[in-house]
């Protein structure tokens, strides 16, 4: 998920998890497990609206869910993005840009807070036994000021435009030289 250049606003939505889950925004260089980065709120804060400020268009926004109260000797952290960011190498978040009622540059971000301690199993299992399906309904957040893909930076577009103008000028010069020779 990427910033659009507008203010990024998070609204903490419904809670289906039995655990206490905290939402954090990872800042550059802090894609690390545990409570670090920018704290946004927990799933107990339903309805809380947090303005994270304006990010440059195209900036990747890496959110993470820090889970408390799991009856294990671990406190898992689950990241938005590639599965290999997570301790069990599974996806734990999904983004929905197409849900009814969403405006342009809005999305729902939903997390699954169970960890699969056996990376070789095919089925999802609760760490303490029993089935757990990745239904991504443990925590739901509404985001605005976000998009699906990075937006080219203005300087990149400027360079591309200058290059195209240069090519057109070069082509015209070559064409006029051919006309003078004939």
N, C-alpha and C positions, 0 to 999 in steps of 0.2 A: 504494500500500500504506500502511496506517495502523496506528499503535500502538493496542493494546487497553487500555493502562493497566498491563499486566504488564511484567516485565523482557523486553527484546528481546535474544534470544540468537541468534548467527550461528554455524553450523557450516560450515566450508569443506569442500566435497565434492570430487567427482572432477574431474580435470583432463584435458581433451581438447585444449587449445590448445597450439600450439607456442611461443606468446609467453608472456612473463611478464606476468600480469595482476594488478593490485592492486585490492582492494575497499575503497572509502571510503564513509562516510556523510556526506552533505552536511548541514551545519548551517544554520540559518536564515541566508540571505544569502550562502551559499557555493556556490550551484549554478553553479559555474564550472569550466571545464576545468582539468586539471592536478592535482597532488597537494596538495589542501587539504581541510579538513574533518577527520573522524575516521578515521584509518587503522585497518583491521580486520585485513588480512592479504593474502597473495598466493596464487595458485593452487598454489604450491609447498608451502603449509602444509596439505596435505590432512589432515582430521581435527581441525584446530585449532578449539576452541570459545571464542568471545569473547562475554562478557556486556556489552552496551552500556548497561545500566542501564534504568531505568523512564522512559518517556515518557508524557505526558498522553494519555489516550484520545482518539483522533481526530487526533493529530499525524501529518501526512504524513511518511513516511520515504523520503527520496530517496537511493538508493544509486547509486554510479557505479563503473565499471570503468576504471581508468587502465592503458593498454596500453603495454608496453615492447617493444623488440626488433623493431619493424616496420621493414623496409628502405626507409624513406622519410624525408623531412625533417620528418615530423610525428609527434607522439605523441598518438594519439587518446584521448579520454575519452568513454565512452558512459554514458548516464544511464538509470535506470529511469523510466518515465513517458512523457509525450508525445514523439512522434518529433522534434518541433521543438527539443527540448533537445540533440539530437545533431548533430555537424558535417555529416552527410550527410542529415539530416532523415528518417532511417529508424529504425524500432524496433530496439533492440539487446538488449532484455531481455524475458523473459516470466515470469509468476508462475503457479504451479500450486498451488491450494489443495485440489484434489481428488485428488491422487495417492494410491495405496494406501499405507497405513501412517502417514499424517499424522493427528495429533490436531487437535482444535479449536484455532484460533489458531496453526496451523503452516502453512508453505508452502515450496515450493521456488522459488528465484529462479535463473534461468538466463540467461546472457549469450552473445551473438555478438560476437566481437571484430574482425571485418573491417570495413573502412570502404569505402564506395562513393564514390570521388572525383568521379564524374560524376552529379550529382543528376538528370539527364535520362534516364539509362538505366533500362530496365524490369527487366532481369536484374541480379542481384547479381554482381559481379565482384571477384576478388582485386585489390588495388591494383596488383599487378605482373603481372596477366594470369591467365586461367583462371577457371572458374566457382567461385563460393562461394555456398552456399545458407544462408539464415538458419535453421539448425537449432537454434540456441540451446543448443549442447552444449559450448561452449568452457570455461565455468566454471559450476559448480553449487554453490549454497549452500542450506542448510536454515535457515529462520528460525522462531523461536517468539516469541509475544507480538505477532503481527501479524494484521490483518484486512483484509477487502476494501474496506470503506468507512468513512468517518469516523463516529465514535460521537458522538451529541449530548452536549455537556457537561452536567454536573449542573445548572449554573445555568440553562441553556436549558430543561431539563425543569422546573425549579422555576418559571420564569416562565410556561411554558405551562400548568402545573397551576394556578397562581394565576389566570391569565386565565380558565381554564375554570370554576373555582370562582366567580369574579366574575360570569361570564355566568349561571351557574345561580342565584346569589343575585339578580341583577337580574331574571331571568325569574320567579322566585318572588314577588318584590316586586310586579311588574306583575300577576301572576295574582291575588294577594291584593287588590290595589286594584280590579280588575275585579269580584271577588266582593263587595266592600263596596259598590260602586255599584249592584249589582243586587239 
